Every structure is written in C-alpha cells, then in structure tokens.
Amino acid sequence: MADSSVMATRGFEAMADAGLVEQVRRGEPLAFCAVMRRYNQPLFRVARAIMADDAEAEDVVQESYARAFAAIDGFRGEAGLGTWLTRIVINESRGRLRRRRPLVDLDQVERSQAAGALILGFPGGKLVDDPEADAARAEVRRLLERAVDELPEPFRLVFILRDIEGRSVEEVAGLLDIRAETVRTRLHRARRQLRAALDATLADALRGSFPFLGTRCDRLVDAVMRRLRAERGWPQPD
C-alpha cells in the first residue's frame, strides 16, 4: 500500500497543470497537494514581497489556496495556473495591507528615492570555497533578504518577480497591471538600491533566497488539507 501511495503521489506531481486542475475539480486530494507543492515557493515569495513578514506571508498563501480551490470551477485557463494563483496572492496580500494601513503613495516613494536610500555594502566579493561555504552563503542570503525588505513595496515586488522568480518583464507587467516600462523603471531603481549587495557572492545565493521548502512546505500543505477535509467531508488520514 505504501508503494502504491508513493507512486500515485508521484503520478500527480508529474502531471501538467491542466490535468491537475481537472483532478482538483473532481475532488482528488493528491491533486490539491501536488498543486501546493508545485507553487508554494513562488507564491510565498510574492506574498513575502508584499507583506515583508514570513508568518503573514505564509498565512496569505494558505488563505489564497483556500480561495483558489473554492473557485477552481471558474478557472478557464486563459492565463496559466501559476499566473492565476499569483494574482490571487497579490490581491489577498494587498487587501490585508489596505485593511491594516494605507499603501504608501508612489509619489512618496519617488521622493524618498530622490533623497537617497541606504545601500548595504558587503566586504570582499570572492566566492567562498571552504567547508563552511554553505553557512557563509546562508548568512549572505539573510543579509540580502534584509536588504530587499528595505525596498519600497512597489520596487520590492517587481524585484522579486523579475530577478528572483525570473519572470519576464511582460509577465510582471501583466500580473501587476502596469506598463512594461514601469516594470523596467522600478526594477532599475530596486537594483540601484541593492547594487552594492549584488556582487559575485550574493549572485550565487540569490536564487535560493526566501526559500519555502521542506518542513515549511509540508506544514502549509497539511494546514490547507485539514481545512479542505473539514469543508469537503474527506476522511482523516490514518
């Protein structure tokens, strides 16, 4: 039984998005898990870019999945599943910010940028090549994440979508409903503020920034699945 369960899980994880969506519509629990494991990290990064707080970002992603799964019959596939989920996360994040405090006016951000912003510098710039390399890169990553947190939210979100998630300018513009030129402008200003930090050492760590894997990924999947079991009357796991 254990082997067949593992094989079934792997089968769902290997499915294309369209197949997973169809299985979610049929109420297949493993399909829900596969969707979350596929998109947890990029969605967490987007939520984290807006909320600037790990716990709030994780809560946003959980609520966004609940909203998405409840509305899955309305997903028509004009945009990809990842794009659809990302927009839900952005809306949920910004809705929370609006309820908590007004978003910073972009004119205020521009004035702050014109007045100059703190840029964090890092000594050296050579790649670490010794038994403590992993620990060193982890520390550099923490420094980079703190520096990214200091960016104004409009620039931080564009930077994470473009440079960390690797989305195209056109994708970012579509997700945020802004012009491509606005994306380029915000990205340029974000990079300028972070330029001193983006040396060779940080470039090596950048793709691993804001991880949401392993235990954290499992915890979020379990929390959403508990909620789905209660709502849909699915049997509890043994």
C-alpha positions as CSV (number, residue, x, y, z in Angstrom):
1,M,0.0,0.0,0.0
2,A,2.8,2.4,0.9
3,D,4.5,1.8,-2.5
4,S,1.2,2.4,-4.4
5,S,0.6,5.6,-2.5
6,V,4.0,6.9,-3.3
7,M,3.5,6.0,-7.0
8,A,0.2,7.8,-7.0
9,T,1.7,10.9,-5.4
10,R,4.5,10.9,-8.0
11,G,2.0,10.5,-10.8
12,F,0.1,13.6,-9.7
13,E,3.3,15.6,-9.3
14,A,4.3,14.7,-12.8
15,M,1.0,15.9,-14.3
16,A,0.8,19.1,-16.3
17,D,-1.2,21.9,-14.7
18,A,-4.3,21.3,-16.9
19,G,-4.5,17.7,-15.7
20,L,-4.1,18.7,-12.0
21,V,-6.8,21.3,-12.4
22,E,-9.2,18.7,-13.7
23,Q,-8.3,16.3,-10.8
24,V,-8.8,19.2,-8.3
25,R,-12.3,19.8,-9.8
26,R,-13.0,16.1,-9.2
27,G,-12.0,16.4,-5.6
28,E,-8.9,14.3,-5.7
29,P,-6.9,15.1,-2.5
30,L,-3.5,14.2,-4.0
31,A,-4.1,16.7,-6.8
32,F,-4.6,19.5,-4.2
33,C,-1.3,18.5,-2.6
34,A,0.5,18.4,-5.9
35,V,-0.7,21.9,-6.8
36,M,0.5,23.3,-3.5
37,R,3.9,21.6,-3.6
38,R,4.4,22.9,-7.2
39,Y,3.5,26.6,-6.3
40,N,4.3,27.0,-2.6
41,Q,7.7,28.7,-3.1
42,P,6.9,31.2,-5.9
43,L,3.6,32.1,-4.2
44,F,5.3,32.5,-0.8
45,R,7.9,34.8,-2.4
46,V,5.3,37.0,-3.9
47,A,3.3,37.2,-0.6
48,R,6.6,37.8,1.3
49,A,7.5,40.7,-1.1
50,I,4.3,42.5,-0.2
51,M,3.9,41.6,3.5
52,A,7.6,41.7,4.4
53,D,6.9,39.2,7.1
54,D,7.3,35.4,6.9
55,A,4.4,34.5,9.2
56,E,1.9,36.9,7.4
57,A,3.1,35.7,4.0
58,E,2.5,32.1,4.9
59,D,-1.0,32.9,6.2
60,V,-1.7,34.8,2.9
61,V,-0.7,31.7,0.9
62,Q,-2.9,29.4,2.9
63,E,-5.9,31.7,2.5
64,S,-5.2,32.2,-1.2
65,Y,-5.2,28.4,-1.7
66,A,-8.5,28.2,0.1
67,R,-10.0,30.9,-2.1
68,A,-8.5,29.4,-5.3
69,F,-9.7,25.8,-4.6
70,A,-13.2,27.1,-3.8
71,A,-13.2,29.0,-7.1
72,I,-11.5,26.3,-9.2
73,D,-14.6,25.8,-11.4
74,G,-14.2,29.4,-12.5
75,F,-10.7,28.9,-13.7
76,R,-10.8,29.0,-17.5
77,G,-7.1,28.6,-18.3
78,E,-6.8,31.9,-20.3
79,A,-3.8,32.5,-18.1
80,G,-1.6,29.8,-16.7
81,L,-2.5,28.2,-13.3
82,G,0.6,29.8,-11.7
83,T,-0.4,33.3,-13.0
84,W,-3.9,32.8,-11.7
85,L,-2.7,31.8,-8.3
86,T,-0.2,34.6,-8.2
87,R,-2.9,37.2,-8.9
88,I,-5.0,35.7,-6.0
89,V,-2.0,36.0,-3.7
90,I,-1.3,39.6,-4.8
91,N,-5.0,40.6,-4.2
92,E,-5.1,38.8,-0.8
93,S,-1.8,40.5,0.3
94,R,-2.8,44.0,-0.8
95,G,-6.2,43.6,0.6
96,R,-4.7,42.8,4.0
97,L,-2.4,45.8,3.7
98,R,-5.3,48.1,2.9
99,R,-7.2,46.9,5.9
100,R,-4.2,47.4,8.1
101,R,-2.8,50.6,6.8
102,P,-2.9,52.7,3.6
103,L,-0.4,51.7,0.9
104,V,2.5,54.1,0.6
105,D,1.8,56.7,-2.1
106,L,4.1,56.2,-5.1
107,D,4.9,59.9,-5.1
108,Q,6.2,59.5,-1.6
109,V,8.4,56.5,-2.7
110,E,9.7,58.6,-5.6
111,R,10.7,61.5,-3.2
112,S,12.4,59.0,-0.9
113,Q,14.4,57.6,-3.8
114,A,15.3,61.0,-5.0
115,A,16.6,61.9,-1.5
116,G,18.8,58.8,-1.5
117,A,18.4,55.4,0.0
118,L,20.5,53.3,2.3
119,I,22.5,50.7,0.4
120,L,24.0,47.8,2.3
121,G,27.6,47.1,1.3
122,F,29.3,43.8,1.7
123,P,33.1,43.3,2.0
124,G,35.1,41.2,-0.4
125,G,33.2,39.7,-3.3
126,K,35.0,36.5,-3.8
127,L,33.2,33.2,-3.7
128,V,33.6,31.3,-0.5
129,D,35.3,28.0,-1.2
130,D,35.8,26.1,2.1
131,P,34.0,23.6,4.3
132,E,31.9,26.5,5.8
133,A,30.7,27.7,2.4
134,D,27.1,26.7,3.0
135,A,26.9,28.5,6.3
136,A,28.5,31.6,4.7
137,R,26.1,31.6,1.8
138,A,23.2,31.2,4.3
139,E,24.4,34.3,6.2
140,V,24.8,36.3,2.9
141,R,21.3,35.2,2.0
142,R,19.9,36.6,5.3
143,L,21.7,39.9,4.6
144,L,20.3,40.1,1.1
145,E,16.8,39.3,2.3
146,R,17.0,42.1,4.9
147,A,18.2,44.5,2.2
148,V,15.3,43.5,-0.1
149,D,12.9,44.1,2.8
150,E,14.1,47.7,2.9
151,L,12.9,48.3,-0.6
152,P,9.6,50.2,-1.0
153,E,6.9,47.6,-1.7
154,P,6.3,48.5,-5.4
155,F,10.0,48.1,-6.1
156,R,10.4,45.0,-3.9
157,L,7.6,43.2,-5.6
158,V,8.9,43.9,-9.1
159,F,12.4,42.9,-8.0
160,I,11.3,39.5,-6.5
161,L,9.1,38.7,-9.5
162,R,11.7,39.6,-12.1
163,D,15.1,38.8,-10.5
164,I,14.4,36.1,-8.0
165,E,11.4,34.4,-9.7
166,G,12.8,35.0,-13.2
167,R,9.6,36.2,-14.8
168,S,9.7,38.2,-17.9
169,V,9.0,42.0,-18.0
170,E,5.8,41.3,-19.8
171,E,4.7,38.7,-17.3
172,V,5.3,41.1,-14.4
173,A,3.5,43.9,-16.2
174,G,0.5,41.6,-16.7
175,L,0.4,40.4,-13.2
176,L,0.6,43.9,-11.7
177,D,-1.5,45.6,-14.3
178,I,1.2,48.2,-15.1
179,R,3.1,49.1,-18.2
180,A,6.3,47.2,-19.2
181,E,8.2,50.5,-19.0
182,T,7.0,51.0,-15.4
183,V,8.4,47.5,-14.6
184,R,11.7,48.4,-16.1
185,T,11.9,51.7,-14.2
186,R,11.0,50.1,-10.8
187,L,13.4,47.3,-11.4
188,H,16.2,49.7,-12.3
189,R,15.6,51.6,-9.1
190,A,15.5,48.5,-7.0
191,R,18.7,47.2,-8.5
192,R,20.4,50.6,-7.9
193,Q,19.5,50.5,-4.2
194,L,20.8,46.9,-3.9
195,R,23.8,47.3,-6.3
196,A,26.4,47.2,-3.6
197,A,24.9,43.9,-2.3
198,L,24.6,42.2,-5.7
199,D,28.2,41.2,-6.0
200,A,29.5,37.8,-7.0
201,T,28.9,36.2,-3.6
202,L,25.2,37.3,-3.5
203,A,24.6,36.4,-7.1
204,D,25.4,32.8,-6.1
205,A,22.9,32.9,-3.2
206,L,20.2,34.9,-4.9
207,R,18.2,32.0,-6.5
208,G,17.9,30.4,-3.1
209,S,16.6,33.5,-1.3
210,F,13.2,33.3,0.5
211,P,13.1,29.5,0.5
212,F,9.8,27.8,1.2
213,L,10.7,24.1,1.0
214,G,11.0,21.1,3.3
215,T,9.2,21.4,6.7
216,R,7.7,24.7,6.0
217,C,6.2,23.5,2.7
218,D,4.9,20.4,4.5
219,R,3.3,22.5,7.2
220,L,1.4,24.7,4.8
221,V,0.2,21.7,2.8
222,D,-1.0,19.9,5.9
223,A,-2.8,23.1,7.2
224,V,-4.7,23.6,3.9
225,M,-5.5,19.9,3.6
226,R,-7.0,19.9,7.1
227,R,-9.2,22.8,6.1
228,L,-10.3,21.0,2.9
229,R,-11.1,17.8,4.7
230,A,-13.3,19.6,7.2
231,E,-15.1,21.6,4.4
232,R,-15.5,18.6,2.0
233,G,-16.0,15.8,4.4
234,W,-13.0,13.9,3.3
235,P,-11.8,11.1,5.7
236,Q,-9.0,11.9,8.0
237,P,-5.6,10.2,7.3
238,D,-4.7,7.2,9.3
